Every structure is written in C-alpha cells, then in structure tokens.
C-alpha cells in the first residue's frame, strides 16, 4: 500500500504547477482577473482550472521576492504562491543563521535571511491582500505553495495565517531547513485538522533541503514526502509508489540522508523543471 493516496498525489501535482506559475513574470507582474498561464507550458492543470489573479508582486526589495494570490472559483480555493529565488534572492544565504522570528512564535528561531525576505518584502503585500479577499470568499479553502525560497516563504506565511485564526494547507517543494526545533515542532503542531496540513515535498538528492546545518540547530518540519526515485526521466511524472512519507525533524532516511549534489534534482518536481519560466533555476 503506497504511503500517499491518489487524491493527495493529484493535489501535490496540481500545486507543484501553481508553484511553477510563480516563476512566470507574466503572472507575478499580472493584473487582477488575469487567467494564470505558463508560457513554458508547465502548468496545464492550473490553466484548466480557470484560476485568476487577485493580486501579485514582482521582484520586491533586496531579495527580489515575487508571488501571487489567485482564486479558483470552480473548486472554491484561494491559492497563495511564492516564487523561488531570482536575481538577488540568493543573498538570503549570506544570513544562514538562526535568529528570533516572533511573528511565527515567541520562542522560535528561524533562518534569518529567508525570514527577513518574508517579513520585509512579501508580508507587507500579502497581509493586506488576504485581509481584503478572505472575507470575500467565505468557505473557500486557502492553500499556500512555493518552491525553494518560495517554499520557505510559504511556510512562514502559513504559520502566521494560522496564528491569526485562518486555516491554511501548505504544499511546498525543495524547502531548506527553516528554523530550530522549537520552530519545527510549532509549525508541525499547527497541522491539526484537514484544512491545516503541511505537505513538505522533497526529490531524490535535491541539495536544497539539506541547507541549514543541523549541528547549528536547524531542523525540518515533519513529515517529509520524499520522491525517492525517478521512474520517468523525461517527464518526471510521479506515482504514489515513488513517494515515501518520513516522520521526524532530522530524519536521515529521506532526502536529508542523501550525499549527492545533483543541482538538477532541485527542479524535477513532477516535471523536468519546475522553474522553467525563470533562468537560472531558483534557490
């Protein structure tokens, strides 16, 4: 019996495509009511849903943060998606140490550079967008998603959204370690109902989920959904049998236990390059 149901597999695939769309400048610099589309043809499920933009932001601040809020009226979803690192986004690595992150939880410490990108760049835009649109769509499920740096901002965003009393489910891809044990336990504990789940997806030996040294106190949220091998090395379609669900904040039986440095693995999440709309591949 696979660890992942067919319905969950379909959702992971779908939201990997919303994450892919966050790399497209035409989306993150788009206008309200614009239909989401990927010029590189790697988000067909999103395009088929008819999802449209409610708001977006493009290359904001020192770290060039980008993302969007969309609505899928057919499926009653709001989708908040963040882009991986482009342009100067890699500067977050200059602050690869733990520091307090009080907007997440009082006793937590987070990855300083990435948390700063969330608090100073994305958060001032995302917070008023949600305040405006959440009341306009009662009964809609909020999903937060992203790849790499975008996955990291997605986790910080979802934690705050939940703190404010709104349910949010996260689907993220290729996320680095984002905080200390207190942070990881706190965000993991937020997954307390079907509308408040964390699906942290990793791929084979993607090096990004190993960023953040455990000897310095960095830990992951739990569980991990590890794409353990590639069955199709052309399309990188994924079956439930390929995904292993691994519990633990520092479990070495999944991606964290791999020793390879295959940078291309960072892009191969349900497609050959999740960041196809961007050059180079994002952090």
N, C-alpha and C positions, 0 to 999 in steps of 0.2 A: 504494500500500500504506500503510495507516494506521501511525502510529508505535506504536500500542497494540493489543495482541491482544484478542480478545473475552473471554478468560478474565481478563486483567488489568482490563479495563473493568468486568467484573462484580464483581471484588473491590473496586475503587475505589468503586463504587456501594454495595456492602454495607457497607464500613467507614465511608463517609460517614454511613450510618444508625446505626452504633454511636456515632459522634461526636455525631450528633443526639440520641441517647438520653442522652448525658452532660449535656444541658441540662435533663433532667426530674428535678425534685426527688424524685419517687416512686421513681426509680432510684437516685440518689446518696444518698438517705436510706433506701433499702430494706434489707431484711433478707436474710440468706443463704437461698438457694434460691428467692428470688422470681424469677419469669419477667420478663425485660426487656420492657417495653412503653412506647409513647409515647402519652400522652393526646391528642396533636395528630395522631396517625395518620401520622407521617412516618418510621417505622422498620419498615415491614411485613416486610422481608426478615429483620430481626433477630427479630421476633416469630415468623415462620415457622420459624426455626432452632431455637426452643425454648431459646435461651440463658438461663442463670440466673445470679444473683449469687453470687459467693463472698465479696465484701466491697465496701464503699463508704465514701466520705467526703463530707461536705457542708458547704460554706461554712466551711472551716477557716482560721483566722488572719486576718492583716491583709488578704490578697489574696482571701479567700473561695474558696480552692481547693476544687474538687469533682471527683469521678471515681468509677470503679468497676473492679473486676476481675470478669470473667464467664467462664463455661465453656460451650462449645458441644460437647456430647459427640457429637452426630451427625457433626460434621466434625472432631473432635479438635483443637479450638482453645481457647486461653486468650486473652481479649481484655482489655487494659488500656486504658481510655478516660478522657480528661480533658476537663473542661468548659471552654468559653471564659469570658471574664471576666464576672462578675456582681457586683452590689453594689459592693464596694470593689476589685474586680480591676483596674480602670483605674489604680489607684495605681502599678502597675508602670511606667507611663510617666514617673513622677517620677524614676525611676532609669534613664533611657535613655542609658546609657554602658557602656563595656566595662570589665570587671574580671575578675580571675582566677577560674577555675572548676575547681579541682583535682580534683573528683570525676569530671569528664569527661576531661580530660587535663592533664598538668602544665604544658605550655607554652601552654595556650589561654586566651583571654579571651572572656567571654560577656556577654550583655545582662543587666546587673546586677539589675534589678528582677524580670525573669522567672526568672532563675536562682535568685534569693532565694526566690521563691514555690515553686519546686521543692524546694530544699534544706531550707527551714524548715517547709513546710506539707505538701506531698504526699509527699515522700520518706520521712519518718518513719512514714507509714502504709503506703505502697506496698511498701517494702523487706520488712517482716515478712510482709505478705500473700503476696508472691512466695516468700519463704523457706518459708512453710507449704505453699503449694499447688503450686508447680512439682514437688516430688518426688512429689506425689500423682497427677500426671497425666503420667507418662513417655510420651514420643513425641508429645505434643501440641505444636502449633506456637503460639508466642507472637506475638501481633500487638498493637502499640501504636498508638493512634489518638487524634485530637483535632482540634478546630477552633480557630483563632485562638490565644488564650492556651493553650488545651488542646493545640493542635498543638505549641506551643513546649515545654510541659512534657513532651509525648510524646517529643520529640527528646532532651531531656536525660535522661529516664528510660531510653530505649532505649540511649543511649550508655553509661550506667553498667551496665545489664543486660549488654550485650555485654562490657564490661570485666571483668565477673565470670564470663564463660565461658558465658553462655546466649545462644542465638540469638534475635533479635527483628527482626521486619519492621515498618516504620512506614508507615502511611497517614495523612498529615496534610493539613489543608485550611486555606488562608488564613494561613499562618505568617509572622510578621515575620522579618527578618534576626536571627539569634540569636547571632552571635559574629564573631570576627575570621577572617582567612584560615587561621590555624593550626587553629582550631576547625572551620571548614568543611571543610578538607582531611581532618582527622582523622575526622570523622563520615562523610564521603563514602567514605573508605577502609575503613570498617567494613563496607560493603556488599560483602562478599567471597564470599558464597555465596547460594544460592537462599532460605535461611531468614533472611538478614541483609540485607534490602533497604530502601531509603528511597524512598518514593513521595510526593514533596512536590507537592501539587496546588494550582494557583492558578486563578483565574477572571477572565477578561477584564481589567477595570481595577480589580479589588479593590485598595483603597489599603493594606490591612494588610501585604501582602508588601513594600511599599516603606518600612515603618517601620524605622528603623535606617539612619542616613546613611552611605553608602559613603565619603564624604570623612572620616568619623571612624573608618573601618576596618571597618565592619560588612559582612559578606558572607553569602551564602546557601550552603547545601549544594547539591550537584549530583547528579542533574539535576532539572529542573523539569518537571512535567506540566501544561501550560498549556491550560485550556479557552479556546480562542482566540476563540470567538464563541458566541452563543446561537441554536440552531436552533428551540427551542420556548420562548416567553416566558410560557407558562402553567405547565407542569410542570417546566421546566428539565431534562428528560431530556437525556442526553449520549450522543452516538455516538463511536466511535473516531476518526472523521474530524475531529471538533472539537478533539481533543487533540494538541498538538504537544509533543514531548519536546525540551527545550532544555538543552544541556550548558554548564556554566560557573558560576563563583561570583559573577559580576557581569555576566550576560548581559542585554543590553537588548532582545533580540528577543522576549521574553515579557512577563509581567506587569510586570516592573521597568521596561520601556521605555514603559509607558503613562502618559499625563499626566492622565487623568480622575480625578475624585474622587467616584466613584459608590459611596457607602456601602452601598447596597443590594446591590451586587455581592458584598459580603463574605459574604452569607448564601446566595447562589444556587449551592450546590454539589450538583448532581444533584437539587435540589428548590428550591422557591421561598423557603424559609427554613430552613436547617439548624438554626437556634437557635429554632425555633418554640415549644419548651417554655419558653423564657425571654423575659422582657421587661425591658429592651430587648435588642436584638441584641448578643451578646458581642463583646469585643475579640478 
